[in-house]
Amino acid sequence: MMDSILRVSPRFAPIWQNFLREWEGKGNELPIYLVLSDLARHIAVLSGENAERELQEIFKIVENWHLNGDAYVKEAATVGLLEDLQNTNLVGAERPAKFIKYLGPESKRCWKKVEDFWEKGEIIRDN
């Protein structure tokens, strides 16, 4: 999942490398959800820097995850990344609404599912 992010946002590489070092030798499966929180923080920093092109490229990848990823990737993109981007404790109180303009159609649909989960208690389903 992260290779495409690293191509469009090279400044995320040190964060990714630290994550890999931290989890080296701790099993075959990386806890991708944890690094998606780091990616959410990185996106918040880019937003604060008005790094429009980089943000657009990242969110194109997120849209691709939602459209073409396997079940794990789709779920991680929604529950791992989009949910973290809505978490004001991670990205700051003024940030979540700023991300909506970058979302593709499927990502917007998933964003709404996360909002509905927190606001109305609706279960996030893959349909």
ZIMO-V924430 format. One record per backbone hydrogen bond with DSSP energy under -1.0 kcal/mol. NH is the residue of the N-H (numbers start at 0). CO is the residue of the C=O. Records with the same first field share a line. If there is no record, write none. Layout:
NH = CO  CO
This chain:
5 = 1
6 = 2
7 = 3
8 = 4
11 = 8
12 = 9
15 = 11
16 = 12
17 = 13
18 = 14
19 = 15
20 = 16
21 = 17
22 = 18
25 = 22
31 = 29
33 = 30
35 = 31
36 = 32
37 = 33
38 = 34
39 = 35
40 = 36
41 = 37
42 = 38
43 = 39
44 = 40
45 = 41
46 = 42
47 = 43
48 = 44
49 = 46
50 = 45
51 = 49
54 = 50
55 = 51
56 = 52
57 = 53
58 = 54
59 = 55
60 = 56
61 = 57
62 = 58
63 = 59
64 = 60
65 = 61
66 = 62
67 = 63
68 = 64
73 = 69
74 = 70
75 = 71
76 = 72
77 = 73
78 = 74
79 = 75
80 = 75
81 = 76
82 = 77
84 = 80
85 = 81
86 = 83
89 = 86
90 = 86
91 = 87
94 = 91
97 = 94
98 = 95
101 = 98
102 = 99
107 = 103
108 = 104
109 = 105
110 = 106
111 = 107
112 = 108
113 = 109
114 = 110
115 = 111
116 = 112
117 = 113
118 = 114
119 = 115
120 = 116
121 = 115
